[in-house]
Amino acid sequence: MSNKQTSKDDILESFVKAANEDDFTLDISLLVDGAIVTGTLISAKEYFKTLSKSFKGGNATSKQFSEDLDEAGDYAAESDNDEINYIHLKDTSIFISENKPTPSSGKLIWRGKLSEVNSFFLGKIKSN
């Protein structure tokens, strides 16, 4: 039997709701299973639209993924679902017991379960 946390932080959930409903952005760092995930909070729509772009220009399967993800972004923006289960970040770095983030360069979008976030603080960690 697991003693894993299953509830979500109400404050963090309200930030995610504001991002999804009002395109609110916020630099934030999350502690998730011992790793620090740091980036800028974005809406689910922006996450899916950005992910969709990474599949454009490929073969038929890639194009289908792109279209499906684009539609998921539209659905996320129009959804009246009050249940918020995921948090989305852009310009993300992940720190795991070392000084250099993973990845060390490039732009990364990240999606995580809101119920898996152990704690958070406002602001992004910058690597040297």
N, CA, C and O atoms as a Tinker XYZ file with bonds, in Angstrom:
   512  protein
     1  N      0.844000   -1.184000    0.000000    73     2
     2  CA     0.000000    0.000000    0.000000    64     1     3
     3  C      0.884000    1.240000    0.000000    63     2     4     5
     4  O      1.879000    1.303000    0.722000    81     3
     5  N      0.525000    2.201000   -0.793000    73     3     6
     6  CA     1.325000    3.416000   -0.943000    64     5     7
     7  C      0.787000    4.525000   -0.051000    63     6     8     9
     8  O     -0.422000    4.662000    0.137000    81     7
     9  N      1.703000    5.310000    0.492000    73     7    10
    10  CA     1.318000    6.483000    1.275000    64     9    11
    11  C      1.429000    7.747000    0.444000    63    10    12    13
    12  O      1.511000    8.843000    0.997000    81    11
    13  N      1.432000    7.615000   -0.869000    73    11    14
    14  CA     1.635000    8.733000   -1.776000    64    13    15
    15  C      0.512000    9.766000   -1.643000    63    14    16    17
    16  O     -0.654000    9.424000   -1.449000    81    15
    17  N      0.896000   11.022000   -1.751000    73    15    18
    18  CA    -0.056000   12.135000   -1.675000    64    17    19
    19  C     -1.020000   12.061000   -2.858000    63    18    20    21
    20  O     -0.588000   11.833000   -3.988000    81    19
    21  N     -2.305000   12.247000   -2.619000    73    19    22
    22  CA    -3.283000   12.215000   -3.698000    64    21    23
    23  C     -4.045000   13.527000   -3.827000    63    22    24    25
    24  O     -4.801000   13.701000   -4.783000    81    23
    25  N     -3.870000   14.443000   -2.903000    73    23    26
    26  CA    -4.588000   15.709000   -2.977000    64    25    27
    27  C     -3.735000   16.760000   -3.675000    63    26    28    29
    28  O     -2.519000   16.621000   -3.808000    81    27
    29  N     -4.410000   17.813000   -4.115000    73    27    30
    30  CA    -3.741000   18.907000   -4.810000    64    29    31
    31  C     -3.714000   20.137000   -3.915000    63    30    32    33
    32  O     -4.626000   20.353000   -3.116000    81    31
    33  N     -2.679000   20.929000   -4.049000    73    31    34
    34  CA    -2.563000   22.185000   -3.320000    64    33    35
    35  C     -3.566000   23.177000   -3.911000    63    34    36    37
    36  O     -3.550000   23.427000   -5.117000    81    35
    37  N     -4.432000   23.739000   -3.077000    73    35    38
    38  CA    -5.478000   24.652000   -3.549000    64    37    39
    39  C     -4.910000   25.913000   -4.191000    63    38    40    41
    40  O     -5.453000   26.404000   -5.181000    81    39
    41  N     -3.832000   26.433000   -3.638000    73    39    42
    42  CA    -3.239000   27.657000   -4.188000    64    41    43
    43  C     -2.641000   27.381000   -5.561000    63    42    44    45
    44  O     -2.862000   28.142000   -6.503000    81    43
    45  N     -1.890000   26.300000   -5.673000    73    43    46
    46  CA    -1.296000   25.936000   -6.960000    64    45    47
    47  C     -2.387000   25.656000   -7.991000    63    46    48    49
    48  O     -2.266000   26.045000   -9.153000    81    47
    49  N     -3.436000   24.989000   -7.567000    73    47    50
    50  CA    -4.554000   24.714000   -8.465000    64    49    51
    51  C     -5.207000   26.009000   -8.947000    63    50    52    53
    52  O     -5.631000   26.090000  -10.100000    81    51
    53  N     -5.295000   27.027000   -8.080000    73    51    54
    54  CA    -5.884000   28.309000   -8.498000    64    53    55
    55  C     -4.991000   29.016000   -9.518000    63    54    56    57
    56  O     -5.498000   29.684000  -10.420000    81    55
    57  N     -3.661000   28.878000   -9.388000    73    55    58
    58  CA    -2.749000   29.438000  -10.396000    64    57    59
    59  C     -2.983000   28.762000  -11.752000    63    58    60    61
    60  O     -3.041000   29.431000  -12.783000    81    59
    61  N     -3.117000   27.432000  -11.740000    73    59    62
    62  CA    -3.331000   26.682000  -12.983000    64    61    63
    63  C     -4.671000   27.067000  -13.605000    63    62    64    65
    64  O     -4.771000   27.223000  -14.822000    81    63
    65  N     -5.687000   27.218000  -12.783000    73    63    66
    66  CA    -7.007000   27.622000  -13.284000    64    65    67
    67  C     -6.926000   28.998000  -13.942000    63    66    68    69
    68  O     -7.513000   29.209000  -15.004000    81    67
    69  N     -6.212000   29.929000  -13.328000    73    67    70
    70  CA    -6.045000   31.269000  -13.914000    64    69    71
    71  C     -5.292000   31.189000  -15.238000    63    70    72    73
    72  O     -5.615000   31.910000  -16.182000    81    71
    73  N     -4.296000   30.320000  -15.311000    73    71    74
    74  CA    -3.549000   30.146000  -16.565000    64    73    75
    75  C     -4.473000   29.609000  -17.651000    63    74    76    77
    76  O     -4.453000   30.095000  -18.781000    81    75
    77  N     -5.277000   28.612000  -17.314000    73    75    78
    78  CA    -6.166000   27.997000  -18.300000    64    77    79
    79  C     -7.292000   28.918000  -18.742000    63    78    80    81
    80  O     -7.689000   28.893000  -19.907000    81    79
    81  N     -7.807000   29.725000  -17.835000    73    79    82
    82  CA    -8.964000   30.560000  -18.155000    64    81    83
    83  C     -8.592000   31.947000  -18.656000    63    82    84    85
    84  O     -9.318000   32.522000  -19.467000    81    83
    85  N     -7.469000   32.498000  -18.185000    73    83    86
    86  CA    -7.146000   33.895000  -18.484000    64    85    87
    87  C     -5.757000   34.102000  -19.075000    63    86    88    89
    88  O     -5.268000   35.231000  -19.113000    81    87
    89  N     -5.107000   33.024000  -19.541000    73    87    90
    90  CA    -3.737000   33.105000  -20.078000    64    89    91
    91  C     -2.765000   33.751000  -19.093000    63    90    92    93
    92  O     -1.825000   34.434000  -19.498000    81    91
    93  N     -2.993000   33.534000  -17.823000    73    91    94
    94  CA    -2.107000   33.987000  -16.749000    64    93    95
    95  C     -0.805000   33.194000  -16.828000    63    94    96    97
    96  O     -0.831000   31.973000  -16.987000    81    95
    97  N      0.328000   33.876000  -16.718000    73    95    98
    98  CA     1.623000   33.193000  -16.681000    64    97    99
    99  C      2.350000   33.579000  -15.402000    63    98   100   101
   100  O      2.112000   34.642000  -14.827000    81    99
   101  N      3.239000   32.696000  -14.971000    73    99   102
   102  CA     3.921000   32.898000  -13.706000    64   101   103
   103  C      5.177000   32.041000  -13.694000    63   102   104   105
   104  O      5.119000   30.849000  -13.997000    81   103
   105  N      6.319000   32.642000  -13.344000    73   103   106
   106  CA     7.538000   31.857000  -13.143000    64   105   107
   107  C      7.393000   31.101000  -11.834000    63   106   108   109
   108  O      7.079000   31.685000  -10.797000    81   107
   109  N      7.626000   29.783000  -11.895000    73   107   110
   110  CA     7.379000   28.931000  -10.733000    64   109   111
   111  C      8.343000   27.749000  -10.732000    63   110   112   113
   112  O      8.803000   27.307000  -11.785000    81   111
   113  N      8.637000   27.248000   -9.549000    73   111   114
   114  CA     9.467000   26.052000   -9.388000    64   113   115
   115  C      8.696000   25.055000   -8.537000    63   114   116   117
   116  O      8.108000   25.409000   -7.516000    81   115
   117  N      8.711000   23.801000   -8.976000    73   115   118
   118  CA     7.944000   22.741000   -8.337000    64   117   119
   119  C      8.876000   21.647000   -7.836000    63   118   120   121
   120  O      9.844000   21.297000   -8.510000    81   119
   121  N      8.593000   21.114000   -6.676000    73   119   122
   122  CA     9.308000   19.936000   -6.196000    64   121   123
   123  C      8.427000   18.727000   -6.512000    63   122   124   125
   124  O      7.308000   18.609000   -6.012000    81   123
   125  N      8.959000   17.824000   -7.359000    73   123   126
   126  CA     8.210000   16.652000   -7.801000    64   125   127
   127  C      9.085000   15.418000   -7.610000    63   126   128   129
   128  O     10.054000   15.223000   -8.343000    81   127
   129  N      8.753000   14.602000   -6.648000    73   127   130
   130  CA     9.506000   13.362000   -6.377000    64   129   131
   131  C     11.008000   13.587000   -6.292000    63   130   132   133
   132  O     11.781000   12.822000   -6.868000    81   131
   133  N     11.425000   14.617000   -5.588000    73   131   134
   134  CA    12.844000   14.878000   -5.364000    64   133   135
   135  C     13.525000   15.697000   -6.437000    63   134   136   137
   136  O     14.672000   16.108000   -6.256000    81   135
   137  N     12.860000   15.947000   -7.540000    73   135   138
   138  CA    13.412000   16.785000   -8.609000    64   137   139
   139  C     12.782000   18.168000   -8.517000    63   138   140   141
   140  O     11.633000   18.307000   -8.097000    81   139
   141  N     13.532000   19.184000   -8.908000    73   139   142
   142  CA    12.979000   20.534000   -9.000000    64   141   143
   143  C     12.718000   20.817000  -10.470000    63   142   144   145
   144  O     13.630000   20.767000  -11.296000    81   143
   145  N     11.468000   21.114000  -10.786000    73   143   146
   146  CA    11.050000   21.460000  -12.139000    64   145   147
   147  C     10.761000   22.950000  -12.115000    63   146   148   149
   148  O      9.890000   23.405000  -11.374000    81   147
   149  N     11.492000   23.714000  -12.927000    73   147   150
   150  CA    11.369000   25.168000  -12.892000    64   149   151
   151  C     11.055000   25.688000  -14.290000    63   150   152   153
   152  O     11.631000   25.219000  -15.272000    81   151
   153  N     10.145000   26.652000  -14.383000    73   151   154
   154  CA     9.763000   27.200000  -15.680000    64   153   155
   155  C      8.679000   28.243000  -15.523000    63   154   156   157
   156  O      8.487000   28.806000  -14.445000    81   155
   157  N      7.971000   28.494000  -16.618000    73   155   158
   158  CA     6.889000   29.469000  -16.636000    64   157   159
   159  C      5.567000   28.744000  -16.828000    63   158   160   161
   160  O      5.392000   28.006000  -17.797000    81   159
   161  N      4.638000   28.955000  -15.904000    73   159   162
   162  CA     3.308000   28.360000  -15.978000    64   161   163
   163  C      2.593000   28.868000  -17.223000    63   162   164   165
   164  O      2.586000   30.068000  -17.497000    81   163
   165  N      1.990000   27.949000  -17.979000    73   163   166
   166  CA     1.213000   28.304000  -19.170000    64   165   167
   167  C     -0.115000   27.552000  -19.143000    63   166   168   169
   168  O     -0.311000   26.638000  -18.342000    81   167
   169  N     -1.015000   27.953000  -20.028000    73   167   170
   170  CA    -2.313000   27.291000  -20.130000    64   169   171
   171  C     -2.169000   25.939000  -20.822000    63   170   172   173
   172  O     -1.189000   25.682000  -21.522000    81   171
   173  N     -3.163000   25.089000  -20.613000    73   171   174
   174  CA    -3.200000   23.803000  -21.314000    64   173   175
   175  C     -3.275000   24.043000  -22.818000    63   174   176   177
   176  O     -2.666000   23.307000  -23.595000    81   175
   177  N     -4.017000   25.067000  -23.231000    73   175   178
   178  CA    -4.133000   25.369000  -24.658000    64   177   179
   179  C     -2.766000   25.689000  -25.249000    63   178   180   181
   180  O     -2.406000   25.146000  -26.294000    81   179
   181  N     -1.999000   26.558000  -24.600000    73   179   182
   182  CA    -0.678000   26.909000  -25.115000    64   181   183
   183  C      0.229000   25.681000  -25.154000    63   182   184   185
   184  O      0.995000   25.503000  -26.101000    81   183
   185  N      0.144000   24.841000  -24.135000    73   183   186
   186  CA     0.948000   23.618000  -24.101000    64   185   187
   187  C      0.646000   22.743000  -25.325000    63   186   188   189
   188  O      1.561000   22.337000  -26.041000    81   187
   189  N     -0.638000   22.456000  -25.561000    73   187   190
   190  CA    -1.006000   21.584000  -26.679000    64   189   191
   191  C     -0.682000   22.210000  -28.027000    63   190   192   193
   192  O     -0.254000   21.509000  -28.944000    81   191
   193  N     -0.879000   23.519000  -28.164000    73   191   194
   194  CA    -0.557000   24.198000  -29.428000    64   193   195
   195  C      0.947000   24.141000  -29.693000    63   194   196   197
   196  O      1.363000   23.908000  -30.827000    81   195
   197  N      1.762000   24.350000  -28.665000    73   195   198
   198  CA     3.219000   24.282000  -28.813000    64   197   199
   199  C      3.649000   22.860000  -29.150000    63   198   200   201
   200  O      4.489000   22.659000  -30.028000    81   199
   201  N      3.090000   21.885000  -28.473000    73   199   202
   202  CA     3.403000   20.484000  -28.747000    64   201   203
   203  C      2.988000   20.111000  -30.169000    63   202   204   205
   204  O      3.700000   19.375000  -30.852000    81   203
   205  N      1.857000   20.610000  -30.606000    73   203   206
   206  CA     1.366000   20.351000  -31.958000    64   205   207
   207  C      2.364000   20.815000  -33.015000    63   206   208   209
   208  O      2.592000   20.120000  -34.006000    81   207
   209  N      2.955000   21.985000  -32.804000    73   207   210
   210  CA     3.919000   22.537000  -33.769000    64   209   211
   211  C      5.128000   21.634000  -33.953000    63   210   212   213
   212  O      5.721000   21.611000  -35.031000    81   211
   213  N      5.501000   20.892000  -32.919000    73   211   214
   214  CA     6.686000   20.034000  -33.019000    64   213   215
   215  C      6.453000   18.832000  -33.933000    63   214   216   217
   216  O      7.414000   18.172000  -34.328000    81   215
   217  N      5.208000   18.536000  -34.276000    73   215   218
   218  CA     4.899000   17.404000  -35.154000    64   217   219
   219  C      4.584000   17.833000  -36.586000    63   218   220   221
   220  O      4.453000   16.977000  -37.460000    81   219
   221  N      4.461000   19.125000  -36.846000    73   219   222
   222  CA     4.144000   19.601000  -38.195000    64   221   223
   223  C      5.313000   19.348000  -39.126000    63   222   224   225
   224  O      6.471000   19.376000  -38.709000    81   223
   225  N      5.005000   19.101000  -40.383000    73   223   226
   226  CA     6.053000   18.949000  -41.385000    64   225   227
   227  C      6.621000   17.549000  -41.502000    63   226   228   229
   228  O      7.560000   17.334000  -42.268000    81   227
   229  N      6.084000   16.600000  -40.770000    73   227   230
   230  CA     6.578000   15.229000  -40.838000    64   229   231
   231  C      5.725000   14.380000  -41.767000    63   230   232   233
   232  O      5.061000   14.898000  -42.665000    81   231
   233  N      5.750000   13.085000  -41.545000    73   231   234
   234  CA     4.958000   12.166000  -42.359000    64   233   235
   235  C      3.485000   12.241000  -41.954000    63   234   236   237
   236  O      3.103000   13.080000  -41.137000    81   235
   237  N      2.672000   11.372000  -42.521000    73   235   238
   238  CA     1.227000   11.410000  -42.273000    64   237   239
   239  C      0.898000   11.192000  -40.796000    63   238   240   241
   240  O     -0.015000   11.824000  -40.265000    81   239
   241  N      1.635000   10.308000  -40.136000    73   239   242
   242  CA     1.397000   10.056000  -38.712000    64   241   243
   243  C      1.710000   11.299000  -37.888000    63   242   244   245
   244  O      0.949000   11.656000  -36.989000    81   243
   245  N      2.831000   11.960000  -38.191000    73   243   246
   246  CA     3.200000   13.193000  -37.486000    64   245   247
   247  C      2.148000   14.271000  -37.684000    63   246   248   249
   248  O      1.774000   14.971000  -36.743000    81   247
   249  N      1.675000   14.397000  -38.914000    73   247   250
   250  CA     0.654000   15.411000  -39.203000    64   249   251
   251  C     -0.635000   15.119000  -38.440000    63   250   252   253
   252  O     -1.304000   16.039000  -37.970000    81   251
   253  N     -0.985000   13.827000  -38.317000    73   251   254
   254  CA    -2.190000   13.468000  -37.566000    64   253   255
   255  C     -2.026000   13.804000  -36.085000    63   254   256   257
   256  O     -2.946000   14.326000  -35.455000    81   255
   257  N     -0.843000   13.500000  -35.531000    73   255   258
   258  CA    -0.573000   13.896000  -34.141000    64   257   259
   259  C     -0.713000   15.405000  -33.987000    63   258   260   261
   260  O     -1.311000   15.880000  -33.022000    81   259
   261  N     -0.165000   16.157000  -34.931000    73   259   262
   262  CA    -0.220000   17.614000  -34.875000    64   261   263
   263  C     -1.668000   18.102000  -34.845000    63   262   264   265
   264  O     -2.028000   18.956000  -34.035000    81   263
   265  N     -2.487000   17.552000  -35.732000    73   263   266
   266  CA    -3.894000   17.951000  -35.786000    64   265   267
   267  C     -4.632000   17.578000  -34.498000    63   266   268   269
   268  O     -5.409000   18.370000  -33.965000    81   267
   269  N     -4.377000   16.361000  -34.004000    73   267   270
   270  CA    -5.046000   15.914000  -32.776000    64   269   271
   271  C     -4.662000   16.785000  -31.580000    63   270   272   273
   272  O     -5.515000   17.137000  -30.766000    81   271
   273  N     -3.385000   17.130000  -31.477000    73   271   274
   274  CA    -2.922000   17.973000  -30.372000    64   273   275
   275  C     -3.473000   19.388000  -30.490000    63   274   276   277
   276  O     -3.803000   20.018000  -29.485000    81   275
   277  N     -3.572000   19.885000  -31.719000    73   275   278
   278  CA    -4.152000   21.204000  -31.954000    64   277   279
   279  C     -5.614000   21.217000  -31.489000    63   278   280   281
   280  O     -6.064000   22.171000  -30.853000    81   279
   281  N     -6.342000   20.152000  -31.813000    73   279   282
   282  CA    -7.736000   20.033000  -31.373000    64   281   283
   283  C     -7.828000   19.917000  -29.852000    63   282   284   285
   284  O     -8.739000   20.475000  -29.240000    81   283
   285  N     -6.892000   19.198000  -29.244000    73   283   286
   286  CA    -6.871000   19.074000  -27.779000    64   285   287
   287  C     -6.682000   20.445000  -27.139000    63   286   288   289
   288  O     -7.272000   20.732000  -26.097000    81   287
   289  N     -5.861000   21.293000  -27.760000    73   287   290
   290  CA    -5.670000   22.654000  -27.264000    64   289   291
   291  C     -6.949000   23.463000  -27.324000    63   290   292   293
   292  O     -7.280000   24.190000  -26.387000    81   291
   293  N     -7.671000   23.333000  -28.439000    73   291   294
   294  CA    -8.951000   24.032000  -28.568000    64   293   295
   295  C     -9.949000   23.522000  -27.531000    63   294   296   297
   296  O    -10.666000   24.305000  -26.909000    81   295
   297  N     -9.989000   22.206000  -27.353000    73   295   298
   298  CA   -10.904000   21.610000  -26.375000    64   297   299
   299  C    -10.576000   22.081000  -24.957000    63   298   300   301
   300  O    -11.472000   22.410000  -24.180000    81   299
   301  N     -9.285000   22.110000  -24.631000    73   299   302
   302  CA    -8.857000   22.543000  -23.293000    64   301   303
   303  C     -9.286000   23.979000  -23.028000    63   302   304   305
   304  O     -9.675000   24.318000  -21.911000    81   303
   305  N     -9.215000   24.825000  -24.054000    73   303   306
   306  CA    -9.577000   26.234000  -23.892000    64   305   307
   307  C    -11.081000   26.414000  -23.726000    63   306   308   309
   308  O    -11.527000   27.325000  -23.027000    81   307
   309  N    -11.865000   25.548000  -24.368000    73   307   310
   310  CA   -13.319000   25.696000  -24.348000    64   309   311
   311  C    -13.993000   24.889000  -23.247000    63   310   312   313
   312  O    -15.177000   25.083000  -22.974000    81   311
   313  N    -13.264000   24.002000  -22.625000    73   311   314
   314  CA   -13.837000   23.084000  -21.646000    64   313   315
   315  C    -14.326000   23.820000  -20.401000    63   314   316   317
   316  O    -13.660000   24.724000  -19.894000    81   315
   317  N    -15.484000   23.421000  -19.926000    73   315   318
   318  CA   -16.035000   23.969000  -18.681000    64   317   319
   319  C    -15.710000   23.071000  -17.493000    63   318   320   321
   320  O    -16.252000   23.250000  -16.403000    81   319
   321  N    -14.835000   22.120000  -17.708000    73   319   322
   322  CA   -14.475000   21.162000  -16.670000    64   321   323
   323  C    -13.737000   21.872000  -15.538000    63   322   324   325
   324  O    -12.673000   22.451000  -15.753000    81   323
   325  N    -14.300000   21.825000  -14.342000    73   323   326
   326  CA   -13.673000   22.463000  -13.182000    64   325   327
   327  C    -12.558000   21.611000  -12.591000    63   326   328   329
   328  O    -11.769000   22.098000  -11.781000    81   327
   329  N    -12.487000   20.353000  -12.987000    73   327   330
   330  CA   -11.466000   19.438000  -12.473000    64   329   331
   331  C    -10.136000   19.714000  -13.174000    63   330   332   333
   332  O    -10.011000   19.520000  -14.383000    81   331
   333  N     -9.158000   20.165000  -12.411000    73   331   334
   334  CA    -7.829000   20.464000  -12.955000    64   333   335
   335  C     -6.878000   19.384000  -12.469000    63   334   336   337
   336  O     -6.675000   19.218000  -11.266000    81   335
   337  N     -6.297000   18.654000  -13.407000    73   335   338
   338  CA    -5.431000   17.539000  -13.044000    64   337   339
   339  C     -3.984000   17.723000  -13.457000    63   338   340   341
   340  O     -3.108000   17.035000  -12.934000    81   339
   341  N     -3.708000   18.632000  -14.382000    73   339   342
   342  CA    -2.350000   18.786000  -14.907000    64   341   343
   343  C     -1.892000   20.235000  -14.848000    63   342   344   345
   344  O     -2.691000   21.169000  -14.920000    81   343
   345  N     -0.589000   20.390000  -14.714000    73   343   346
   346  CA     0.063000   21.696000  -14.738000    64   345   347
   347  C      1.032000   21.691000  -15.911000    63   346   348   349
   348  O      1.666000   20.674000  -16.192000    81   347
   349  N      1.148000   22.828000  -16.599000    73   347   350
   350  CA     1.974000   22.928000  -17.800000    64   349   351
   351  C      2.971000   24.074000  -17.661000    63   350   352   353
   352  O      2.620000   25.166000  -17.214000    81   351
   353  N      4.213000   23.812000  -18.050000    73   351   354
   354  CA     5.274000   24.820000  -17.991000    64   353   355
   355  C      5.981000   24.914000  -19.330000    63   354   356   357
   356  O      6.056000   23.938000  -20.077000    81   355
   357  N      6.501000   26.105000  -19.627000    73   355   358
   358  CA     7.380000   26.288000  -20.785000    64   357   359
   359  C      8.732000   26.783000  -20.281000    63   358   360   361
   360  O      8.877000   27.179000  -19.124000    81   359
   361  N      9.714000   26.753000  -21.176000    73   359   362
   362  CA    11.081000   27.172000  -20.825000    64   361   363
   363  C     11.516000   26.466000  -19.543000    63   362   364   365
   364  O     12.008000   27.091000  -18.603000    81   363
   365  N     11.323000   25.162000  -19.532000    73   363   366
   366  CA    11.497000   24.341000  -18.339000    64   365   367
   367  C     12.909000   23.799000  -18.200000    63   366   368   369
   368  O     13.548000   23.433000  -19.187000    81   367
   369  N     13.383000   23.753000  -16.980000    73   367   370
   370  CA    14.619000   23.054000  -16.618000    64   369   371
   371  C     14.289000   22.134000  -15.457000    63   370   372   373
   372  O     13.431000   22.441000  -14.629000    81   371
   373  N     14.982000   21.001000  -15.404000    73   371   374
   374  CA    14.765000   20.029000  -14.341000    64   373   375
   375  C     16.090000   19.793000  -13.634000    63   374   376   377
   376  O     17.088000   19.442000  -14.263000    81   375
   377  N     16.093000   19.988000  -12.331000    73   375   378
   378  CA    17.296000   19.800000  -11.517000    64   377   379
   379  C     17.131000   18.531000  -10.686000    63   378   380   381
   380  O     16.178000   18.393000   -9.919000    81   379
   381  N     18.076000   17.608000  -10.853000    73   379   382
   382  CA    18.053000   16.357000  -10.092000    64   381   383
   383  C     19.409000   16.189000   -9.425000    63   382   384   385
   384  O     20.345000   15.683000  -10.044000    81   383
   385  N     19.525000   16.600000   -8.191000    73   383   386
   386  CA    20.727000   16.459000   -7.348000    64   385   387
   387  C     22.036000   16.824000   -8.029000    63   386   388   389
   388  O     23.061000   16.198000   -7.763000    81   387
   389  N     22.022000   17.808000   -8.888000    73   387   390
   390  CA    23.251000   18.308000   -9.494000    64   389   391
   391  C     23.079000   19.787000   -9.793000    63   390   392   393
   392  O     21.970000   20.316000   -9.712000    81   391
   393  N     24.156000   20.445000  -10.132000    73   391   394
   394  CA    24.095000   21.884000  -10.361000    64   393   395
   395  C     23.567000   22.255000  -11.732000    63   394   396   397
   396  O     23.014000   23.342000  -11.902000    81   395
   397  N     23.724000   21.377000  -12.715000    73   395   398
   398  CA    23.292000   21.705000  -14.070000    64   397   399
   399  C     21.918000   21.111000  -14.338000    63   398   400   401
   400  O     21.641000   19.967000  -13.975000    81   399
   401  N     21.060000   21.901000  -14.977000    73   399   402
   402  CA    19.715000   21.400000  -15.263000    64   401   403
   403  C     19.721000   20.413000  -16.424000    63   402   404   405
   404  O     20.655000   20.374000  -17.225000    81   403
   405  N     18.678000   19.633000  -16.494000    73   403   406
   406  CA    18.435000   18.747000  -17.619000    64   405   407
   407  C     17.150000   19.220000  -18.265000    63   406   408   409
   408  O     16.152000   19.310000  -17.550000    81   407
   409  N     17.082000   19.522000  -19.523000    73   407   410
   410  CA    18.216000   19.653000  -20.435000    64   409   411
   411  C     18.976000   20.939000  -20.148000    63   410   412   413
   412  O     18.459000   21.856000  -19.510000    81   411
   413  N     20.194000   20.988000  -20.626000    73   411   414
   414  CA    21.021000   22.161000  -20.346000    64   413   415
   415  C     20.822000   23.274000  -21.367000    63   414   416   417
   416  O     21.256000   24.404000  -21.141000    81   415
   417  N     20.176000   22.972000  -22.478000    73   415   418
   418  CA    19.906000   24.015000  -23.472000    64   417   419
   419  C     18.640000   23.657000  -24.243000    63   418   420   421
   420  O     18.148000   22.531000  -24.164000    81   419
   421  N     18.127000   24.621000  -24.981000    73   419   422
   422  CA    16.916000   24.404000  -25.758000    64   421   423
   423  C     15.671000   24.746000  -24.970000    63   422   424   425
   424  O     15.718000   24.998000  -23.766000    81   423
   425  N     14.560000   24.748000  -25.676000    73   423   426
   426  CA    13.279000   25.067000  -25.044000    64   425   427
   427  C     12.537000   23.768000  -24.785000    63   426   428   429
   428  O     12.463000   22.892000  -25.646000    81   427
   429  N     11.992000   23.661000  -23.591000    73   427   430
   430  CA    11.295000   22.446000  -23.194000    64   429   431
   431  C      9.956000   22.819000  -22.592000    63   430   432   433
   432  O      9.876000   23.691000  -21.727000    81   431
   433  N      8.899000   22.151000  -23.054000    73   431   434
   434  CA     7.604000   22.291000  -22.393000    64   433   435
   435  C      7.412000   21.050000  -21.539000    63   434   436   437
   436  O      7.917000   19.975000  -21.865000    81   435
   437  N      6.680000   21.204000  -20.444000    73   435   438
   438  CA     6.543000   20.122000  -19.469000    64   437   439
   439  C      5.105000   20.046000  -18.999000    63   438   440   441
   440  O      4.437000   21.066000  -18.826000    81   439
   441  N      4.634000   18.816000  -18.794000    73   439   442
   442  CA     3.284000   18.552000  -18.278000    64   441   443
   443  C      3.422000   17.584000  -17.115000    63   442   444   445
   444  O      4.078000   16.549000  -17.231000    81   443
   445  N      2.806000   17.922000  -16.003000    73   443   446
   446  CA     2.869000   17.050000  -14.840000    64   445   447
   447  C      1.537000   16.980000  -14.124000    63   446   448   449
   448  O      0.698000   17.872000  -14.247000    81   447
   449  N      1.356000   15.905000  -13.376000    73   447   450
   450  CA     0.140000   15.742000  -12.582000    64   449   451
   451  C      0.177000   16.705000  -11.401000    63   450   452   453
   452  O      1.148000   16.735000  -10.645000    81   451
   453  N     -0.855000   17.468000  -11.253000    73   451   454
   454  CA    -0.951000   18.431000  -10.158000    64   453   455
   455  C     -0.895000   17.724000   -8.803000    63   454   456   457
   456  O     -0.343000   18.265000   -7.844000    81   455
   457  N     -1.452000   16.542000   -8.723000    73   455   458
   458  CA    -1.460000   15.804000   -7.454000    64   457   459
   459  C     -0.088000   15.239000   -7.088000    63   458   460   461
   460  O      0.102000   14.786000   -5.960000    81   459
   461  N      0.866000   15.257000   -8.012000    73   459   462
   462  CA     2.212000   14.733000   -7.756000    64   461   463
   463  C      3.188000   15.817000   -7.295000    63   462   464   465
   464  O      4.325000   15.512000   -6.936000    81   463
   465  N      2.754000   17.075000   -7.303000    73   463   466
   466  CA     3.619000   18.179000   -6.876000    64   465   467
   467  C      3.655000   18.204000   -5.351000    63   466   468   469
   468  O      2.620000   18.336000   -4.698000    81   467
   469  N      4.864000   18.074000   -4.790000    73   467   470
   470  CA     5.026000   18.048000   -3.334000    64   469   471
   471  C      5.014000   19.445000   -2.724000    63   470   472   473
   472  O      4.445000   19.653000   -1.653000    81   471
   473  N      5.647000   20.411000   -3.410000    73   471   474
   474  CA     5.680000   21.794000   -2.934000    64   473   475
   475  C      6.078000   22.686000   -4.102000    63   474   476   477
   476  O      6.463000   22.198000   -5.165000    81   475
   477  N      5.982000   23.996000   -3.898000    73   475   478
   478  CA     6.356000   24.939000   -4.953000    64   477   479
   479  C      6.836000   26.235000   -4.335000    63   478   480   481
   480  O      6.570000   26.529000   -3.169000    81   479
   481  N      7.557000   27.010000   -5.149000    73   479   482
   482  CA     7.868000   28.392000   -4.785000    64   481   483
   483  C      7.831000   29.221000   -6.050000    63   482   484   485
   484  O      8.030000   28.707000   -7.150000    81   483
   485  N      7.575000   30.512000   -5.885000    73   483   486
   486  CA     7.485000   31.411000   -7.029000    64   485   487
   487  C      8.877000   31.791000   -7.489000    63   486   488   489
   488  O      9.775000   32.001000   -6.674000    81   487
   489  N      9.053000   31.877000   -8.791000    73   487   490
   490  CA    10.335000   32.215000   -9.385000    64   489   491
   491  C     10.961000   31.006000  -10.056000    63   490   492   493
   492  O     10.631000   29.859000   -9.757000    81   491
   493  N     11.882000   31.301000  -10.982000    73   491   494
   494  CA    12.595000   30.254000  -11.704000    64   493   495
   495  C     14.024000   30.173000  -11.209000    63   494   496   497
   496  O     14.623000   31.183000  -10.839000    81   495
   497  N     14.561000   28.979000  -11.203000    73   495   498
   498  CA    15.970000   28.785000  -10.878000    64   497   499
   499  C     16.764000   28.990000  -12.160000    63   498   500   501
   500  O     16.444000   28.406000  -13.196000    81   499
   501  N     17.776000   29.801000  -12.089000    73   499   502
   502  CA    18.648000   30.034000  -13.245000    64   501   503
   503  C     19.927000   29.240000  -13.045000    63   502   504   505
   504  O     20.497000   29.233000  -11.953000    81   503
   505  N     20.375000   28.573000  -14.095000    73   503   506
   506  CA    21.636000   27.832000  -13.991000    64   505   507
   507  C     22.794000   28.759000  -14.332000    63   506   508   509
   508  O     22.630000   29.737000  -15.062000    81   507
   509  N     23.959000   28.440000  -13.795000    73   507   510
   510  CA    25.145000   29.279000  -14.031000    64   509   511
   511  C     25.795000   28.964000  -15.337000    63   510   512
   512  O     26.803000   29.577000  -15.689000    81   511
